[in-house]
Amino acid sequence: MDALSADLPLPAPDDLVGLEQLALELALEAGRLIVDERPADLGVSHTKSTATDVVTVMDQRAQDLLRTRLQAARPHDGFLGEEEGGTSTRSEITWVVDPIDGTVNYLYGIPSYAVSVAAVVGDPSQPGAWRPVAGAVVNPVTAQAFHARLGGGAWLRVGDGPDTQLALADPPQLSQALAGTGFGYDARRRAWQTRVLAGVITQVRDVRRIGSAALDICAVAAGTLDCYFERGLNPWDLAAAWLVLTEAGGRFTGLAGGPPDTAMVVGAAPTLHVALEAVVRAAAEAAGDEQDGVGQAAL
Ligand code: LIP
């Protein structure tokens, strides 16, 4: 049991099985909705933190579907979604959902976006005070369904195929590693992230910016990326994929041994995680302050 779990109320193993099945079932259903009912004239219904932080009608429809299904199945659980509206828990579980992670990809028709559904314990608004215990990440275009429960392993199902267990192989050295990352919606944060990228990109094989944190983190679990780092993620971006990666044998943390949170996340197999975290931490120190007024300092 890791340090995060020590102080948190963990559901019984049989309950975890049901939570994982529910997360997978609902992520698949919401994935079908956003593909099958995507309007031909899909546009931006509104923006959030900046003019490029967009929300479509399907983000809200998918979140409404997830919320309705979860309230019916588990009325005492809490709910936290990327889009408006959340409820506190009257059980030990809060559902943390991103109805479309990779919304800009969805808007442009780039087939790299996902529905992320996670059951967590603790308080997801407090870094280090929560952890996922079951979850699913579904890319409805590629029909990839990643799912996991605490202690139950990480699994990938493609379409109607069988579940294949994910287990990280021995990673390459950092200089041979393919790293995923991403960038925020605020120009001043992107400037800071670019300075950090400059300190990392010369230390790795190459970098990929796929546009969905949940899919990036699951790609590390599946071996199609070697590692991942990004500043600026919210609990809904990372909650389910965090569990997929750690159940596949990966490490997923913040910097300097801290918990994963908005300040920074670093994910990789354990030995590669050590090397990447040191390089990202040094690059973040060299990048100075963000001065974007968004979120706490990376260090
Ligand atoms: C996205 C993340 C991605 C990040 C994007 C955006 P959204 O989430 O998954 O990793 O680089 O800037 O934050 O906004 O599409 O749900």
py3Dmol code that shows the C-alpha trace and the ligand (Angstrom):
import py3Dmol

protein = """\
ATOM      1  CA  MET A   1       0.000   0.000   0.000  1.00  0.00           C
ATOM      2  CA  ASP A   2       1.458   3.378  -0.905  1.00  0.00           C
ATOM      3  CA  ALA A   3       1.577   6.382   1.392  1.00  0.00           C
ATOM      4  CA  LEU A   4      -1.458   8.002  -0.214  1.00  0.00           C
ATOM      5  CA  SER A   5      -3.645   5.029   0.576  1.00  0.00           C
ATOM      6  CA  ALA A   6      -2.535   4.694   4.187  1.00  0.00           C
ATOM      7  CA  ASP A   7      -4.922   7.353   5.523  1.00  0.00           C
ATOM      8  CA  LEU A   8      -7.821   6.908   3.113  1.00  0.00           C
ATOM      9  CA  PRO A   9     -10.900   4.669   3.466  1.00  0.00           C
ATOM     10  CA  LEU A  10     -10.475   1.971   0.804  1.00  0.00           C
ATOM     11  CA  PRO A  11     -13.514   0.038  -0.468  1.00  0.00           C
ATOM     12  CA  ALA A  12     -13.604  -3.737  -0.060  1.00  0.00           C
ATOM     13  CA  PRO A  13     -12.209  -5.753  -2.999  1.00  0.00           C
ATOM     14  CA  ASP A  14     -15.656  -6.881  -4.121  1.00  0.00           C
ATOM     15  CA  ASP A  15     -16.849  -3.270  -4.128  1.00  0.00           C
ATOM     16  CA  LEU A  16     -13.846  -2.281  -6.246  1.00  0.00           C
ATOM     17  CA  VAL A  17     -14.883  -4.802  -8.893  1.00  0.00           C
ATOM     18  CA  GLY A  18     -18.312  -3.155  -9.147  1.00  0.00           C
ATOM     19  CA  LEU A  19     -16.838   0.343  -9.260  1.00  0.00           C
ATOM     20  CA  GLU A  20     -14.519  -0.624 -12.112  1.00  0.00           C
ATOM     21  CA  GLN A  21     -17.318  -2.257 -14.075  1.00  0.00           C
ATOM     22  CA  LEU A  22     -19.548   0.817 -13.618  1.00  0.00           C
ATOM     23  CA  ALA A  23     -16.762   3.206 -14.660  1.00  0.00           C
ATOM     24  CA  LEU A  24     -16.076   1.168 -17.806  1.00  0.00           C
ATOM     25  CA  GLU A  25     -19.761   0.774 -18.707  1.00  0.00           C
ATOM     26  CA  LEU A  26     -20.447   4.501 -18.370  1.00  0.00           C
ATOM     27  CA  ALA A  27     -17.282   5.634 -20.149  1.00  0.00           C
ATOM     28  CA  LEU A  28     -18.205   3.384 -23.078  1.00  0.00           C
ATOM     29  CA  GLU A  29     -21.773   4.728 -23.142  1.00  0.00           C
ATOM     30  CA  ALA A  30     -20.635   8.366 -23.034  1.00  0.00           C
ATOM     31  CA  GLY A  31     -18.072   7.574 -25.726  1.00  0.00           C
ATOM     32  CA  ARG A  32     -20.810   6.274 -28.012  1.00  0.00           C
ATOM     33  CA  LEU A  33     -22.831   9.404 -27.366  1.00  0.00           C
ATOM     34  CA  ILE A  34     -20.101  11.882 -28.298  1.00  0.00           C
ATOM     35  CA  VAL A  35     -19.300  10.008 -31.527  1.00  0.00           C
ATOM     36  CA  ASP A  36     -22.789   8.984 -32.661  1.00  0.00           C
ATOM     37  CA  GLU A  37     -24.494  12.305 -31.855  1.00  0.00           C
ATOM     38  CA  ARG A  38     -21.694  14.721 -32.756  1.00  0.00           C
ATOM     39  CA  PRO A  39     -23.476  17.509 -34.681  1.00  0.00           C
ATOM     40  CA  ALA A  40     -22.225  18.100 -38.227  1.00  0.00           C
ATOM     41  CA  ASP A  41     -22.045  21.783 -37.353  1.00  0.00           C
ATOM     42  CA  LEU A  42     -20.327  21.281 -33.985  1.00  0.00           C
ATOM     43  CA  GLY A  43     -19.079  24.573 -32.656  1.00  0.00           C
ATOM     44  CA  VAL A  44     -18.006  26.194 -29.430  1.00  0.00           C
ATOM     45  CA  SER A  45     -20.869  26.681 -26.989  1.00  0.00           C
ATOM     46  CA  HIS A  46     -18.744  28.732 -24.587  1.00  0.00           C
ATOM     47  CA  THR A  47     -15.221  29.204 -23.260  1.00  0.00           C
ATOM     48  CA  LYS A  48     -13.800  28.971 -19.736  1.00  0.00           C
ATOM     49  CA  SER A  49     -10.353  30.125 -18.531  1.00  0.00           C
ATOM     50  CA  THR A  50      -9.348  31.722 -21.847  1.00  0.00           C
ATOM     51  CA  ALA A  51     -10.718  32.186 -25.362  1.00  0.00           C
ATOM     52  CA  THR A  52      -9.111  28.881 -26.413  1.00  0.00           C
ATOM     53  CA  ASP A  53     -10.415  26.849 -23.432  1.00  0.00           C
ATOM     54  CA  VAL A  54     -13.513  25.689 -25.254  1.00  0.00           C
ATOM     55  CA  VAL A  55     -16.628  23.736 -24.319  1.00  0.00           C
ATOM     56  CA  THR A  56     -18.921  22.112 -26.871  1.00  0.00           C
ATOM     57  CA  VAL A  57     -22.526  21.076 -26.443  1.00  0.00           C
ATOM     58  CA  MET A  58     -21.317  17.459 -26.368  1.00  0.00           C
ATOM     59  CA  ASP A  59     -19.020  18.069 -23.376  1.00  0.00           C
ATOM     60  CA  GLN A  60     -22.064  19.123 -21.388  1.00  0.00           C
ATOM     61  CA  ARG A  61     -24.340  16.391 -22.796  1.00  0.00           C
ATOM     62  CA  ALA A  62     -21.779  13.699 -21.984  1.00  0.00           C
ATOM     63  CA  GLN A  63     -21.292  15.031 -18.470  1.00  0.00           C
ATOM     64  CA  ASP A  64     -25.055  15.215 -17.935  1.00  0.00           C
ATOM     65  CA  LEU A  65     -25.359  11.574 -19.045  1.00  0.00           C
ATOM     66  CA  LEU A  66     -22.599  10.453 -16.694  1.00  0.00           C
ATOM     67  CA  ARG A  67     -24.065  12.382 -13.794  1.00  0.00           C
ATOM     68  CA  THR A  68     -27.564  10.996 -14.357  1.00  0.00           C
ATOM     69  CA  ARG A  69     -26.339   7.402 -14.612  1.00  0.00           C
ATOM     70  CA  LEU A  70     -24.111   7.730 -11.534  1.00  0.00           C
ATOM     71  CA  GLN A  71     -26.830   9.331  -9.432  1.00  0.00           C
ATOM     72  CA  ALA A  72     -29.161   6.462 -10.345  1.00  0.00           C
ATOM     73  CA  ALA A  73     -26.568   3.764  -9.663  1.00  0.00           C
ATOM     74  CA  ARG A  74     -24.905   5.267  -6.591  1.00  0.00           C
ATOM     75  CA  PRO A  75     -27.052   8.083  -5.180  1.00  0.00           C
ATOM     76  CA  HIS A  76     -24.883   8.686  -2.094  1.00  0.00           C
ATOM     77  CA  ASP A  77     -21.623   9.173  -3.985  1.00  0.00           C
ATOM     78  CA  GLY A  78     -20.174  12.586  -4.761  1.00  0.00           C
ATOM     79  CA  PHE A  79     -19.646  13.959  -8.262  1.00  0.00           C
ATOM     80  CA  LEU A  80     -16.945  16.234  -9.695  1.00  0.00           C
ATOM     81  CA  GLY A  81     -16.931  16.933 -13.425  1.00  0.00           C
ATOM     82  CA  GLU A  82     -14.916  19.266 -15.641  1.00  0.00           C
ATOM     83  CA  GLU A  83     -18.039  21.119 -16.665  1.00  0.00           C
ATOM     84  CA  GLU A  84     -20.336  22.969 -14.300  1.00  0.00           C
ATOM     85  CA  GLY A  85     -21.905  21.278 -11.336  1.00  0.00           C
ATOM     86  CA  GLY A  86     -20.632  19.024  -8.580  1.00  0.00           C
ATOM     87  CA  THR A  87     -21.988  17.389  -5.426  1.00  0.00           C
ATOM     88  CA  SER A  88     -20.279  16.366  -2.189  1.00  0.00           C
ATOM     89  CA  THR A  89     -20.177  12.732  -1.216  1.00  0.00           C
ATOM     90  CA  ARG A  90     -22.335  11.035   1.427  1.00  0.00           C
ATOM     91  CA  SER A  91     -20.389   7.817   1.009  1.00  0.00           C
ATOM     92  CA  GLU A  92     -16.619   7.251   0.742  1.00  0.00           C
ATOM     93  CA  ILE A  93     -16.651   7.627  -3.044  1.00  0.00           C
ATOM     94  CA  THR A  94     -16.574  10.659  -5.326  1.00  0.00           C
ATOM     95  CA  TRP A  95     -16.850  10.213  -9.073  1.00  0.00           C
ATOM     96  CA  VAL A  96     -14.374  12.432 -10.938  1.00  0.00           C
ATOM     97  CA  VAL A  97     -15.194  12.649 -14.642  1.00  0.00           C
ATOM     98  CA  ASP A  98     -13.916  14.371 -17.770  1.00  0.00           C
ATOM     99  CA  PRO A  99     -16.666  13.985 -20.343  1.00  0.00           C
ATOM    100  CA  ILE A 100     -14.294  14.828 -23.187  1.00  0.00           C
ATOM    101  CA  ASP A 101     -10.584  14.989 -22.409  1.00  0.00           C
ATOM    102  CA  GLY A 102      -9.021  16.507 -25.496  1.00  0.00           C
ATOM    103  CA  THR A 103     -11.916  18.792 -26.309  1.00  0.00           C
ATOM    104  CA  VAL A 104      -9.943  20.764 -28.899  1.00  0.00           C
ATOM    105  CA  ASN A 105      -9.102  17.500 -30.704  1.00  0.00           C
ATOM    106  CA  TYR A 106     -12.812  16.608 -30.592  1.00  0.00           C
ATOM    107  CA  LEU A 107     -13.744  20.041 -31.989  1.00  0.00           C
ATOM    108  CA  TYR A 108     -11.255  19.676 -34.865  1.00  0.00           C
ATOM    109  CA  GLY A 109     -12.044  16.014 -35.550  1.00  0.00           C
ATOM    110  CA  ILE A 110      -8.616  14.771 -34.489  1.00  0.00           C
ATOM    111  CA  PRO A 111      -9.213  11.171 -33.260  1.00  0.00           C
ATOM    112  CA  SER A 112      -7.384  11.570 -29.923  1.00  0.00           C
ATOM    113  CA  TYR A 113      -9.903  12.330 -27.223  1.00  0.00           C
ATOM    114  CA  ALA A 114     -11.339  10.309 -24.364  1.00  0.00           C
ATOM    115  CA  VAL A 115     -14.061   9.947 -21.776  1.00  0.00           C
ATOM    116  CA  SER A 116     -12.501   9.564 -18.332  1.00  0.00           C
ATOM    117  CA  VAL A 117     -14.499   8.201 -15.377  1.00  0.00           C
ATOM    118  CA  ALA A 118     -12.892   7.556 -11.977  1.00  0.00           C
ATOM    119  CA  ALA A 119     -14.097   6.587  -8.527  1.00  0.00           C
ATOM    120  CA  VAL A 120     -11.874   8.256  -5.926  1.00  0.00           C
ATOM    121  CA  VAL A 121     -11.625   8.320  -2.120  1.00  0.00           C
ATOM    122  CA  GLY A 122     -10.658  11.409  -0.150  1.00  0.00           C
ATOM    123  CA  ASP A 123     -10.985  15.027  -1.251  1.00  0.00           C
ATOM    124  CA  PRO A 124     -10.012  15.578  -4.909  1.00  0.00           C
ATOM    125  CA  SER A 125      -9.808  19.330  -4.346  1.00  0.00           C
ATOM    126  CA  GLN A 126      -6.827  18.833  -2.002  1.00  0.00           C
ATOM    127  CA  PRO A 127      -3.542  17.565  -3.539  1.00  0.00           C
ATOM    128  CA  GLY A 128      -2.288  14.523  -1.618  1.00  0.00           C
ATOM    129  CA  ALA A 129      -5.650  14.025   0.105  1.00  0.00           C
ATOM    130  CA  TRP A 130      -7.225  11.682  -2.429  1.00  0.00           C
ATOM    131  CA  ARG A 131      -6.550   8.770  -4.749  1.00  0.00           C
ATOM    132  CA  PRO A 132      -8.385   6.878  -7.476  1.00  0.00           C
ATOM    133  CA  VAL A 133      -9.615   3.359  -6.618  1.00  0.00           C
ATOM    134  CA  ALA A 134     -11.309   2.436  -9.915  1.00  0.00           C
ATOM    135  CA  GLY A 135     -11.570   4.010 -13.325  1.00  0.00           C
ATOM    136  CA  ALA A 136     -11.818   3.834 -17.088  1.00  0.00           C
ATOM    137  CA  VAL A 137     -10.520   5.894 -20.023  1.00  0.00           C
ATOM    138  CA  VAL A 138     -12.224   5.300 -23.376  1.00  0.00           C
ATOM    139  CA  ASN A 139     -11.165   6.619 -26.775  1.00  0.00           C
ATOM    140  CA  PRO A 140     -14.431   6.105 -28.682  1.00  0.00           C
ATOM    141  CA  VAL A 141     -12.797   6.581 -32.095  1.00  0.00           C
ATOM    142  CA  THR A 142     -10.128   3.898 -31.703  1.00  0.00           C
ATOM    143  CA  ALA A 143     -12.420   1.782 -29.440  1.00  0.00           C
ATOM    144  CA  GLN A 144      -9.618   1.566 -26.871  1.00  0.00           C
ATOM    145  CA  ALA A 145     -10.971   1.100 -23.339  1.00  0.00           C
ATOM    146  CA  PHE A 146      -8.385   1.309 -20.546  1.00  0.00           C
ATOM    147  CA  HIS A 147      -9.626   0.281 -17.119  1.00  0.00           C
ATOM    148  CA  ALA A 148      -8.295  -0.565 -13.667  1.00  0.00           C
ATOM    149  CA  ARG A 149      -9.141  -1.009  -9.988  1.00  0.00           C
ATOM    150  CA  LEU A 150      -6.831  -0.725  -7.017  1.00  0.00           C
ATOM    151  CA  GLY A 151      -4.959  -4.013  -6.727  1.00  0.00           C
ATOM    152  CA  GLY A 152      -6.752  -5.462  -9.750  1.00  0.00           C
ATOM    153  CA  GLY A 153      -4.261  -4.635 -12.488  1.00  0.00           C
ATOM    154  CA  ALA A 154      -4.559  -2.426 -15.575  1.00  0.00           C
ATOM    155  CA  TRP A 155      -6.390  -3.645 -18.669  1.00  0.00           C
ATOM    156  CA  LEU A 156      -6.942  -2.647 -22.275  1.00  0.00           C
ATOM    157  CA  ARG A 157      -9.959  -3.776 -24.298  1.00  0.00           C
ATOM    158  CA  VAL A 158     -10.165  -2.862 -28.005  1.00  0.00           C
ATOM    159  CA  GLY A 159     -13.678  -2.959 -29.374  1.00  0.00           C
ATOM    160  CA  ASP A 160     -15.334  -6.282 -28.500  1.00  0.00           C
ATOM    161  CA  GLY A 161     -12.017  -8.007 -27.995  1.00  0.00           C
ATOM    162  CA  PRO A 162     -10.675  -9.578 -24.823  1.00  0.00           C
ATOM    163  CA  ASP A 163      -9.144  -7.647 -21.956  1.00  0.00           C
ATOM    164  CA  THR A 164      -5.345  -7.607 -22.241  1.00  0.00           C
ATOM    165  CA  GLN A 165      -3.405  -6.895 -19.072  1.00  0.00           C
ATOM    166  CA  LEU A 166      -0.949  -4.000 -19.225  1.00  0.00           C
ATOM    167  CA  ALA A 167       2.449  -4.384 -17.569  1.00  0.00           C
ATOM    168  CA  LEU A 168       5.309  -1.947 -18.100  1.00  0.00           C
ATOM    169  CA  ALA A 169       8.446  -3.418 -19.646  1.00  0.00           C
ATOM    170  CA  ASP A 170      11.912  -2.310 -18.563  1.00  0.00           C
ATOM    171  CA  PRO A 171      12.084   1.269 -19.825  1.00  0.00           C
ATOM    172  CA  PRO A 172      14.799   2.767 -22.043  1.00  0.00           C
ATOM    173  CA  GLN A 173      17.299   5.256 -20.705  1.00  0.00           C
ATOM    174  CA  LEU A 174      16.002   8.823 -20.687  1.00  0.00           C
ATOM    175  CA  SER A 175      17.972   9.732 -23.805  1.00  0.00           C
ATOM    176  CA  GLN A 176      16.093   6.997 -25.695  1.00  0.00           C
ATOM    177  CA  ALA A 177      12.685   7.751 -24.174  1.00  0.00           C
ATOM    178  CA  LEU A 178       9.669   9.048 -26.127  1.00  0.00           C
ATOM    179  CA  ALA A 179       8.037  11.629 -23.844  1.00  0.00           C
ATOM    180  CA  GLY A 180       4.469  12.968 -23.946  1.00  0.00           C
ATOM    181  CA  THR A 181       3.485  16.385 -22.711  1.00  0.00           C
ATOM    182  CA  GLY A 182       0.918  19.124 -23.179  1.00  0.00           C
ATOM    183  CA  PHE A 183       0.286  22.822 -22.884  1.00  0.00           C
ATOM    184  CA  GLY A 184      -2.275  24.963 -21.104  1.00  0.00           C
ATOM    185  CA  TYR A 185      -4.751  27.494 -22.395  1.00  0.00           C
ATOM    186  CA  ASP A 186      -3.080  30.573 -20.867  1.00  0.00           C
ATOM    187  CA  ALA A 187      -0.373  32.186 -23.015  1.00  0.00           C
ATOM    188  CA  ARG A 188       1.810  33.019 -20.028  1.00  0.00           C
ATOM    189  CA  ARG A 189       1.619  29.384 -18.811  1.00  0.00           C
ATOM    190  CA  ARG A 190       2.441  28.171 -22.320  1.00  0.00           C
ATOM    191  CA  ALA A 191       5.509  30.410 -22.328  1.00  0.00           C
ATOM    192  CA  TRP A 192       6.645  28.823 -19.060  1.00  0.00           C
ATOM    193  CA  GLN A 193       5.864  25.319 -20.358  1.00  0.00           C
ATOM    194  CA  THR A 194       7.905  26.071 -23.476  1.00  0.00           C
ATOM    195  CA  ARG A 195      10.889  27.032 -21.305  1.00  0.00           C
ATOM    196  CA  VAL A 196      10.512  23.739 -19.407  1.00  0.00           C
ATOM    197  CA  LEU A 197      10.196  21.853 -22.695  1.00  0.00           C
ATOM    198  CA  ALA A 198      13.470  23.418 -23.876  1.00  0.00           C
ATOM    199  CA  GLY A 199      15.183  21.898 -20.856  1.00  0.00           C
ATOM    200  CA  VAL A 200      13.686  18.443 -21.444  1.00  0.00           C
ATOM    201  CA  ILE A 201      13.614  17.953 -25.215  1.00  0.00           C
ATOM    202  CA  THR A 202      17.405  17.712 -25.518  1.00  0.00           C
ATOM    203  CA  GLN A 203      17.472  14.968 -22.866  1.00  0.00           C
ATOM    204  CA  VAL A 204      14.971  12.547 -24.478  1.00  0.00           C
ATOM    205  CA  ARG A 205      14.505  10.702 -27.784  1.00  0.00           C
ATOM    206  CA  ASP A 206      11.631  12.965 -28.822  1.00  0.00           C
ATOM    207  CA  VAL A 207       8.387  14.542 -27.594  1.00  0.00           C
ATOM    208  CA  ARG A 208       4.763  13.985 -28.590  1.00  0.00           C
ATOM    209  CA  ARG A 209       1.890  16.363 -27.855  1.00  0.00           C
ATOM    210  CA  ILE A 210      -1.232  14.266 -28.377  1.00  0.00           C
ATOM    211  CA  GLY A 211      -3.715  16.646 -26.761  1.00  0.00           C
ATOM    212  CA  SER A 212      -5.366  14.438 -24.153  1.00  0.00           C
ATOM    213  CA  ALA A 213      -3.695  13.922 -20.802  1.00  0.00           C
ATOM    214  CA  ALA A 214      -5.794  10.854 -20.052  1.00  0.00           C
ATOM    215  CA  LEU A 215      -4.705   9.198 -23.307  1.00  0.00           C
ATOM    216  CA  ASP A 216      -1.084  10.310 -22.795  1.00  0.00           C
ATOM    217  CA  ILE A 217      -0.935   8.691 -19.362  1.00  0.00           C
ATOM    218  CA  CYS A 218      -2.648   5.524 -20.616  1.00  0.00           C
ATOM    219  CA  ALA A 219      -0.171   5.465 -23.527  1.00  0.00           C
ATOM    220  CA  VAL A 220       2.642   5.170 -20.972  1.00  0.00           C
ATOM    221  CA  ALA A 221       0.796   2.235 -19.383  1.00  0.00           C
ATOM    222  CA  ALA A 222       0.413   0.639 -22.831  1.00  0.00           C
ATOM    223  CA  GLY A 223       4.007   1.310 -23.912  1.00  0.00           C
ATOM    224  CA  THR A 224       3.200   3.657 -26.802  1.00  0.00           C
ATOM    225  CA  LEU A 225       4.883   6.440 -24.848  1.00  0.00           C
ATOM    226  CA  ASP A 226       7.795   5.865 -22.480  1.00  0.00           C
ATOM    227  CA  CYS A 227       6.985   8.736 -20.129  1.00  0.00           C
ATOM    228  CA  TYR A 228       4.866  11.843 -19.634  1.00  0.00           C
ATOM    229  CA  PHE A 229       4.997  15.161 -17.842  1.00  0.00           C
ATOM    230  CA  GLU A 230       2.660  18.148 -17.808  1.00  0.00           C
ATOM    231  CA  ARG A 231       1.800  21.111 -15.637  1.00  0.00           C
ATOM    232  CA  GLY A 232      -1.730  22.364 -15.301  1.00  0.00           C
ATOM    233  CA  LEU A 233      -3.838  19.211 -15.133  1.00  0.00           C
ATOM    234  CA  ASN A 234      -7.028  19.039 -13.117  1.00  0.00           C
ATOM    235  CA  PRO A 235      -8.237  15.987 -11.170  1.00  0.00           C
ATOM    236  CA  TRP A 236     -10.656  15.044 -13.951  1.00  0.00           C
ATOM    237  CA  ASP A 237      -7.872  15.004 -16.574  1.00  0.00           C
ATOM    238  CA  LEU A 238      -5.768  12.493 -14.644  1.00  0.00           C
ATOM    239  CA  ALA A 239      -7.824  10.575 -12.074  1.00  0.00           C
ATOM    240  CA  ALA A 240      -8.621   7.402 -14.038  1.00  0.00           C
ATOM    241  CA  ALA A 241      -5.413   7.299 -16.093  1.00  0.00           C
ATOM    242  CA  TRP A 242      -3.334   7.705 -12.921  1.00  0.00           C
ATOM    243  CA  LEU A 243      -4.702   4.362 -11.679  1.00  0.00           C
ATOM    244  CA  VAL A 244      -4.249   2.671 -15.062  1.00  0.00           C
ATOM    245  CA  LEU A 245      -0.570   3.659 -15.069  1.00  0.00           C
ATOM    246  CA  THR A 246       0.185   2.667 -11.475  1.00  0.00           C
ATOM    247  CA  GLU A 247      -1.688  -0.636 -11.820  1.00  0.00           C
ATOM    248  CA  ALA A 248       0.479  -1.309 -14.899  1.00  0.00           C
ATOM    249  CA  GLY A 249       3.576  -0.879 -12.700  1.00  0.00           C
ATOM    250  CA  GLY A 250       4.273   2.786 -13.342  1.00  0.00           C
ATOM    251  CA  ARG A 251       4.918   5.680 -10.999  1.00  0.00           C
ATOM    252  CA  PHE A 252       2.808   8.825 -11.180  1.00  0.00           C
ATOM    253  CA  THR A 253       3.785  11.746  -8.945  1.00  0.00           C
ATOM    254  CA  GLY A 254       4.395  15.437  -8.709  1.00  0.00           C
ATOM    255  CA  LEU A 255       7.885  16.887  -8.358  1.00  0.00           C
ATOM    256  CA  ALA A 256      10.258  16.224  -5.445  1.00  0.00           C
ATOM    257  CA  GLY A 257       8.210  13.281  -4.191  1.00  0.00           C
ATOM    258  CA  GLY A 258       4.954  15.194  -4.027  1.00  0.00           C
ATOM    259  CA  PRO A 259       1.562  13.893  -5.108  1.00  0.00           C
ATOM    260  CA  PRO A 260       0.408  14.364  -8.701  1.00  0.00           C
ATOM    261  CA  ASP A 261      -1.493  17.644  -8.987  1.00  0.00           C
ATOM    262  CA  THR A 262      -1.946  20.820 -11.025  1.00  0.00           C
ATOM    263  CA  ALA A 263       1.616  21.955 -10.280  1.00  0.00           C
ATOM    264  CA  MET A 264       3.171  19.083 -12.239  1.00  0.00           C
ATOM    265  CA  VAL A 265       2.734  15.398 -12.992  1.00  0.00           C
ATOM    266  CA  VAL A 266       5.478  12.962 -14.024  1.00  0.00           C
ATOM    267  CA  GLY A 267       4.626   9.423 -15.114  1.00  0.00           C
ATOM    268  CA  ALA A 268       6.862   6.541 -16.190  1.00  0.00           C
ATOM    269  CA  ALA A 269       8.234   3.155 -15.180  1.00  0.00           C
ATOM    270  CA  PRO A 270      10.033   3.546 -11.816  1.00  0.00           C
ATOM    271  CA  THR A 271      13.654   3.782 -13.007  1.00  0.00           C
ATOM    272  CA  LEU A 272      12.801   6.145 -15.869  1.00  0.00           C
ATOM    273  CA  HIS A 273      10.574   8.180 -13.537  1.00  0.00           C
ATOM    274  CA  VAL A 274      13.614   8.982 -11.377  1.00  0.00           C
ATOM    275  CA  ALA A 275      15.563  10.335 -14.355  1.00  0.00           C
ATOM    276  CA  LEU A 276      12.658  12.260 -15.907  1.00  0.00           C
ATOM    277  CA  GLU A 277      11.560  13.823 -12.610  1.00  0.00           C
ATOM    278  CA  ALA A 278      15.071  15.150 -12.012  1.00  0.00           C
ATOM    279  CA  VAL A 279      15.258  16.693 -15.493  1.00  0.00           C
ATOM    280  CA  VAL A 280      11.748  18.201 -15.306  1.00  0.00           C
ATOM    281  CA  ARG A 281      12.432  19.582 -11.822  1.00  0.00           C
ATOM    282  CA  ALA A 282      15.680  21.197 -12.982  1.00  0.00           C
ATOM    283  CA  ALA A 283      13.974  22.636 -16.062  1.00  0.00           C
ATOM    284  CA  ALA A 284      11.110  23.985 -13.917  1.00  0.00           C
ATOM    285  CA  GLU A 285      13.603  25.659 -11.558  1.00  0.00           C
ATOM    286  CA  ALA A 286      15.411  27.200 -14.528  1.00  0.00           C
ATOM    287  CA  ALA A 287      12.107  28.320 -16.093  1.00  0.00           C
ATOM    288  CA  GLY A 288      11.464  30.696 -13.202  1.00  0.00           C
ATOM    289  CA  ASP A 289       8.020  31.952 -12.207  1.00  0.00           C
ATOM    290  CA  GLU A 290       4.983  31.599 -14.433  1.00  0.00           C
ATOM    291  CA  GLN A 291       3.427  34.949 -13.504  1.00  0.00           C
ATOM    292  CA  ASP A 292       0.229  33.679 -15.034  1.00  0.00           C
ATOM    293  CA  GLY A 293      -1.740  33.833 -11.801  1.00  0.00           C
ATOM    294  CA  VAL A 294      -3.055  30.361 -12.575  1.00  0.00           C
ATOM    295  CA  GLY A 295      -2.427  27.736  -9.931  1.00  0.00           C
ATOM    296  CA  GLN A 296       0.373  27.291  -7.466  1.00  0.00           C
ATOM    297  CA  ALA A 297       4.087  27.257  -8.296  1.00  0.00           C
ATOM    298  CA  ALA A 298       5.440  24.064  -9.817  1.00  0.00           C
ATOM    299  CA  LEU A 299       7.933  23.623  -7.000  1.00  0.00           C
TER     300      LEU A 299
END
"""
ligand_1 = """\
16
LIP
C -6.626 18.870 -22.099
C -5.586 17.967 -21.482
C -4.265 18.088 -22.230
C -3.768 19.495 -22.142
C -4.786 20.389 -22.821
C -6.151 20.294 -22.138
P -9.250 19.236 -21.920
O -7.806 18.754 -21.345
O -6.035 16.654 -21.498
O -3.284 17.241 -21.702
O -2.513 19.612 -22.741
O -4.329 21.717 -22.793
O -6.040 20.780 -20.816
O -9.273 20.716 -21.677
O -9.326 18.911 -23.357
O -10.256 18.499 -21.087
"""
view = py3Dmol.view(width=600, height=400)
view.addModel(protein, "pdb")
view.setStyle({"model": 0}, {"cartoon": {"style": "trace"}})
view.addModel(ligand_1, "xyz")
view.setStyle({"model": 1}, {"stick": {}})
view.zoomTo()
view.show()
